[in-house]
């Protein structure tokens, strides 16, 4: 054990350096993907909200005659 070349600690240090590089690549890709996903959702949100309100209004209008039967 030790930090001299060819020892276990030196191998572990090299492995950690490589792992940190891969982790940084993955972190940058993840951050970019989250940013792209949020912008895509933000563009669709007004249309989705309008569709939800329309569906709720049409449901209420469609059920009014059925509810009137119970009066």
ABEGO torsion letter per residue (X at the ends): XEABBGBAAAAAAAAAAAAAAAAAAAAAAAAAAAAAAAAAAAAAAAAAAAAAAAAAAAAAAAAAAAAAAAX
